[in-house]
Amino acid sequence: MSIDPYGLADALPEGYTPIGIVASIKAFNEAGDIVIINYWQPGLPSWEALGMLVSAADDVRADLQRPKED
């Protein structure tokens, strides 16, 4: 699988340039089952990919802990 990090540039704030990507993608496989595909850009060190995922998990956790307005 190949993912072009520059194809994600539209999701970044103006003026930002992507230099690496780590992704966890929810998808359907050929059998129609839901699967999670994990990907990190070739050449990106594993420790850096892990750090990026931990940072994303921290952001999601913080969002889940925020009180929701009705």
Sequence and secondary structure as in RCSB ss.txt:
>XXXX:A:sequence
MSIDPYGLADALPEGYTPIGIVASIKAFNEAGDIVIINYWQPGLPSWEALGMLVSAADDVRADLQRPKED
>XXXX:A:secstr
    GGGGGGGS TT      EEEEEEE TTS EEEEEEE TTS HHHHHHHHHHHHHHHHHHHHS    
